[in-house]
Amino acid sequence: MAFTSPSSAQAFARLAPHSRYPQLYKMATFAAIGAATQARCNTLNIRCEITPEQSTVHSLAREIAAYYAKKQWLPNHDTAPTIAFQ
């Protein structure tokens, strides 16, 4: 899950609260476009593993690709865990 603004992280937390979906927060990989968005995620208890130094979509995409390249695993429908929203 990639957040491109503090308000997108806020909206996500409102729609899928940690208290209701703890497994989602535990299993998902979260990314923030920059420091301000990461700071907002921190206040929402969203652990961002990916935050580029430059706050651009291009940098964010590059960092996400690098993150998964290191893991040698790209999510797909056969192997990625799924979380059902109610």
N, C-alpha and C positions, 0 to 999 in steps of 0.2 A: 504494500500500500504506500503510495507516494503522496505526500502533502506538498502542495505548491504555495500554500499561504497559511498563516496562523488560523484564519477563519475556516479553512477546509479541515484542519485538525479538530477545531471546535465543533464543527458540524458532524464530523465522524463520531466524536465522543458523545455527542448528544443522541445520534441515531443508534449507536452501538455502545452503550455504556459498559465500562470495564466490569462493573458489578453484575451485569447480566450475561456478558460474554467473556469470562476470564480466559477461556481456552483460546479464543481468537487472539487476544493480546499476548498470550504465551507463545503461540505457534507462528503468528504472522511476522514478516519482516517489514519494518516501517522505515520509510525514507522521508527526509525533510529537505526542501530546496535550499534552505540556508539557516543561518544562526537564529534569526527571529522565529522562524517556524519551529525549529528544534526546541527553542526555549518554551514556546507555547505547548509543544508536545510534552515536554518535561513536567509542566504544571498539570497536565491532563493524565499523567502516568502512562504516556505512550513512549515506549523505548525505541528511539530511532537508531538504527544500526548504520544508516547511510546518510551522510550530509556532506555535500561537496563544498570545497573552499569557495568557489564562485557560485553565486546564487542565480544560476541560469538553468533553464530546462535542459539545454545541451549538456551542461556539466552534471546535472542530476542523472540524466540518462546514461552518461558515460560511467558514473560511479555505480549505478545499479548494475550495469553490464559487468563491470570489473568485480563487483561483489559476488555475483553468481558465477563468474568465470573461475574465481578462486575456489568456490565450493564445488565446481565441476558438476553442477546440477542446475538445470533450468526447469522451472515448474511447468507441468502440463497436466492435462486432465487425468492422465493415468497414474501419476505419482504424487501430485500435490494434494495435501490434506484439504478437506472441504469442511466448512463451517456452515451450518444451516441457520439462517436468520428467521426469527419468528415475529 
